[in-house]
Amino acid sequence: MTTGAKILGLGAAGAGGAAAAKGFTLAKALQIGGTALSAGGAIAGGVAGKASAGFQAEQLEARGKSELASSTYRAAEEDRQKRLVVSRARAVGASGGGRDFDLEGRIEEEGTYRQLMALWEGEDAMSGLNTQAEAARFGGRQAKRAGGIAAAGIAASGAYTLYENHWKSDLQSLRSKYGRRPQ
């Protein structure tokens, strides 16, 4: 009785039964199981990488929306400040005997410029974060694809090792016993 049969609790009949007669041993079963687990792990790693990248992308997009909202608030604040300064300039002009329309125009221009800059900064930040999110998603798709390719490589390597370590000698003994197959 083999050590593998003892570990599995098989009696002498179980150890030498039909599976052993067909050349299937514990070593072959462990080799196949290990290869399957390794390939499955590679696939799971790729899937997990894609999920992680998707989560990261969602976080980046949320930050982009937050940046845009913040810049909208800053733009509204710039507009409020502009109106206050223009109002103050008008009050000072009225108390001094006349309004300075040129000064008011420059204040309006500067205020509008600051307002538009605040909006642009938010949109630019959101655009950059959305680009990073798309790059993260692309990386996730690549990780998933790489996991599948790695799994195929592991399976091919495992099959070759199984052939070299077990089935090659079985085939050679069958060929020596029964001769070559007719062509």
Disulfide bonds with the S-S distance in Angstrom:
none
